[in-house]
Amino acid sequence: MKDIINYYYNLNPKQISKVFNYYYFYINNELYYFLIYNRKIEDINAIYEYNQKMKNNNILVNEIIINKDNNILTYISDTPYILMKVLININKPINLPEINYISSINIPYPNNLMRSNWANLWMKKIDYLEYHQEQNKRKYPILSQSFNYFVGLTENAITYLNETTNNISLEKIDIGVTSHNYLNNTIESLYNPLNIIIDHKSRDLAEYIKLSFFNDNYNIFEELDEYFKHNYYSKYGISLLIARILYPSFYFDTYDKIINKKENESSILKITSRITEYEKYLQDIFNYFYKYYNIKEINWLKKEVNFH
């Protein structure tokens, strides 16, 4: 790998280490990642263009480095790789002010990074996982026990979302902002250019709210109070937020990792063992928004649900 880095990028790292599916090394105390590019190939030019715009506007996002042939991707045995210079403290815990900062970036974005058709994406996700569930229910009995519950939760989210888009009008504030495919426990997920998309600002807020439960973040309501001092949400936007919170992305992300052998099946227990507690959390979160917005309530959350 040293020879490849040297040949394509004219860099001479003394040591290259591998963690999972990416390589990292240091040059002059600067950290670099060399990793497989796993988004659509047709998106790469837009991703690079937006990364350059962020860099030129002094936004401290990890920087994509082109190779000696001025190509964004470097192919090794027909597999596309990409090199990034890491410009942030990737181990810093994720927080709502930094999410708010990223979503406030006001620079033109490429339209093909826009992601907005949540209902269609969620339905495709259910279809995909239902197929795997039918094929593997004996292989993954722990997953099978909880699967229908989270499919039901997703169907509730889709219904709420469709009622929102069909019956509530957008406002000028409901525009696309810098968002992310996923969030994790560190700010690495915020400043990774391969994770950046364009979506409604409710997307990242919803994912942070769900993440806060599993991180035992007891300050979430104080954080939301501060966040909404600086952020106006339309009725449409808040309703999108509710739908997105309902969608159990954390469950399906873990499900994917299990069936792709990246985690053991028992890892799903960190979610399913807390489901009653999570329902209470959802009730508290939604009650928080009901106090300030005239939005449709979710009646089933007022009842105790148990899939065990």
KAGI-V246831 format. One record per residue. RES is the residue in one small letter. PHI is phi in whole degrees, -180 to 180 (NA if undefined). BURIAL is + if it has 16 or more other ideal C-beta (glycine too) atoms within 10 Angstrom, else -. D_LAST is the distance of its C-alpha to the last C-alpha in Angstrom with 2 decimals. Layout:
res;phi;burial;d_last
RES;PHI;BURIAL;D_LAST
RES;PHI;BURIAL;D_LAST
This chain:
res;phi;burial;d_last
m;NA;-;49.05
k;-60;-;51.82
d;-65;-;54.29
i;-67;-;52.13
i;-62;+;51.70
n;-65;-;55.40
y;-66;-;56.49
y;-86;+;54.42
y;-125;+;54.38
n;56;-;57.40
l;-116;+;55.27
n;-126;-;55.77
p;-69;+;52.82
k;-72;-;53.57
q;-146;-;50.05
i;-121;-;47.07
s;-113;-;43.57
k;-119;-;40.51
v;-130;-;36.91
f;55;-;34.30
n;-110;-;35.99
y;-137;-;38.69
y;-108;+;41.92
y;-141;+;43.38
f;-159;+;46.80
y;-120;-;49.22
i;-131;-;52.64
n;52;-;54.69
n;66;-;51.61
e;-105;-;49.82
l;-89;-;46.42
y;-126;+;45.89
y;-115;+;42.93
f;-122;+;43.59
l;-141;+;40.54
i;-69;-;39.54
y;-83;+;39.67
n;-120;-;36.50
r;-98;+;37.01
k;-62;-;39.04
i;-59;-;42.60
e;-69;-;44.01
d;-89;-;42.46
i;-64;+;44.27
n;-65;-;47.48
a;-67;+;45.73
i;-62;+;43.62
y;-67;+;46.84
e;-59;-;48.79
y;-70;+;46.27
n;-61;+;46.10
q;-67;-;49.90
k;-63;+;49.95
m;-65;+;47.58
k;-61;+;49.76
n;-69;-;52.93
n;-100;-;51.53
n;60;-;50.98
i;-94;+;47.17
l;-78;-;46.07
v;-101;+;43.81
n;-57;+;43.75
e;-100;+;46.73
i;-76;+;46.80
i;-107;+;49.83
i;-80;-;51.68
n;-88;+;53.33
k;-63;-;57.06
d;-93;-;57.16
n;62;-;55.72
n;-101;-;52.51
i;-76;+;49.14
l;-107;+;47.39
t;-117;+;48.63
y;-94;-;47.84
i;-124;-;47.43
s;52;-;47.14
d;69;-;46.21
t;-104;-;43.32
p;-79;+;43.80
y;-118;+;43.77
i;-140;+;44.45
l;-108;+;45.97
m;-130;+;45.08
k;-94;-;46.75
v;-88;+;44.26
l;-109;-;45.75
i;-129;+;43.09
n;-80;-;41.38
i;-68;+;38.23
n;-93;-;36.49
k;-67;-;36.84
p;-61;-;33.50
i;-66;+;32.65
n;-151;-;33.48
l;-69;+;33.83
p;-58;-;37.66
e;-72;+;37.99
i;-62;+;35.63
n;-62;+;37.84
y;-61;-;40.93
i;-62;+;39.95
s;-71;+;39.10
s;-91;-;42.51
i;-62;-;44.50
n;-115;-;47.06
i;-133;-;48.39
p;-61;-;48.56
y;-122;+;45.75
p;-71;-;45.75
n;-64;-;44.21
n;-78;-;42.46
l;-92;+;40.14
m;-70;-;38.74
r;-128;+;35.05
s;-142;-;34.14
n;-85;-;32.53
w;-60;+;28.92
a;-58;+;27.64
n;-65;-;29.23
l;-64;-;27.97
w;-68;+;24.34
m;-66;-;24.63
k;-63;-;26.22
k;-63;+;23.45
i;-62;+;20.83
d;-59;-;23.27
y;-63;-;23.86
l;-76;+;20.29
e;-63;-;19.40
y;-62;-;22.38
h;-66;+;21.28
q;-63;+;17.76
e;-66;-;19.45
q;-75;-;21.88
n;-124;-;19.65
k;-65;-;16.27
r;-77;-;17.44
k;-72;-;18.87
y;-125;+;15.80
p;-65;-;12.74
i;-68;-;10.80
l;-62;+;11.95
s;-60;-;11.18
q;-65;-;7.42
s;-107;+;7.76
f;-59;+;11.20
n;-63;-;11.19
y;-61;+;9.69
f;-76;+;12.57
v;-64;+;14.97
g;-62;-;14.47
l;-64;+;15.21
t;-66;+;18.23
e;-63;-;19.42
n;-63;+;19.48
a;-64;+;21.48
i;-65;+;23.84
t;-61;-;24.47
y;-63;+;25.28
l;-65;+;27.45
n;-64;-;29.33
e;-64;-;30.05
t;-67;+;31.41
t;-69;+;33.66
n;-85;-;34.87
n;-120;-;35.66
i;-120;+;36.50
s;-84;-;39.59
l;-72;-;39.85
e;-114;-;42.24
k;-59;-;44.53
i;-71;-;42.18
d;-86;+;39.48
i;-112;-;40.91
g;-77;+;39.71
v;-132;+;39.66
t;-64;+;39.10
s;-136;+;35.36
h;-142;+;33.17
n;-62;-;30.91
y;-151;-;28.56
l;-125;+;28.67
n;-127;-;27.95
n;-76;-;28.67
t;-121;-;32.43
i;-75;+;35.10
e;-53;+;35.74
s;-69;+;33.52
l;-80;+;35.76
y;-111;+;39.05
n;-86;+;38.32
p;-61;+;40.34
l;-78;+;38.17
n;-102;+;35.19
i;-85;+;37.20
i;-135;+;36.91
i;-117;+;38.07
d;-159;+;35.65
h;-67;+;35.16
k;-64;+;34.94
s;-67;+;31.60
r;-60;+;30.02
d;-68;+;30.57
l;-62;+;29.94
a;-61;+;26.47
e;-66;+;25.65
y;-67;+;27.07
i;-62;+;25.02
k;-67;+;21.73
l;-62;+;23.20
s;-62;+;24.20
f;-62;+;20.70
f;-75;-;19.97
n;-94;-;23.52
d;53;-;23.07
n;-84;+;26.02
y;-84;-;26.73
n;-100;-;29.89
i;-58;+;28.38
f;-72;-;29.77
e;-65;-;33.18
e;-66;+;33.16
l;-66;+;32.37
d;-56;-;35.18
e;-68;-;37.57
y;-60;+;36.47
f;-78;-;37.06
k;-68;-;40.47
h;-116;-;41.53
n;-133;+;39.47
y;-91;-;39.86
y;-120;+;37.10
s;-73;+;37.87
k;-61;+;35.58
y;-62;+;34.91
g;-65;+;34.08
i;-66;+;31.70
s;-67;+;29.90
l;-60;+;29.65
l;-60;+;28.25
i;-61;+;25.49
a;-60;+;24.58
r;-68;+;24.67
i;-66;+;22.44
l;-63;+;19.81
y;-70;+;20.04
p;-84;+;17.58
s;-57;+;20.40
f;-61;+;19.10
y;-69;+;16.07
f;-69;+;18.47
d;-63;-;21.10
t;-68;+;18.98
y;-57;+;17.87
d;-58;-;21.63
k;-63;-;22.61
i;-69;+;20.36
i;-72;+;21.66
n;-97;-;25.12
k;63;-;24.89
k;-94;-;25.53
e;-142;-;22.47
n;-77;-;20.39
e;-59;-;16.91
s;-63;-;15.66
s;-65;-;16.93
i;-69;+;13.91
l;-67;-;12.11
k;-65;-;14.57
i;-95;+;12.94
t;-68;+;9.17
s;-72;-;9.67
r;-117;-;11.57
i;-65;+;9.91
t;-64;-;10.42
e;-64;-;13.79
y;-68;+;14.51
e;-62;+;14.15
k;-65;-;16.59
y;-61;+;18.77
l;-61;+;18.95
q;-58;-;20.00
d;-65;-;22.65
i;-63;+;23.86
f;-69;+;24.28
n;-62;-;25.94
y;-60;+;28.32
f;-76;+;29.43
y;-63;-;29.63
k;-67;-;32.24
y;-112;-;34.51
y;-132;-;33.89
n;-86;-;33.93
i;-121;+;30.92
k;-65;-;28.48
e;-80;-;25.49
i;-113;+;21.88
n;-64;-;20.95
w;-66;-;17.21
l;-71;+;16.92
k;-81;-;18.43
k;-109;-;15.47
e;-81;-;12.22
v;-116;-;9.40
n;-143;-;5.67
f;-99;-;3.81
h;-71;-;0.00
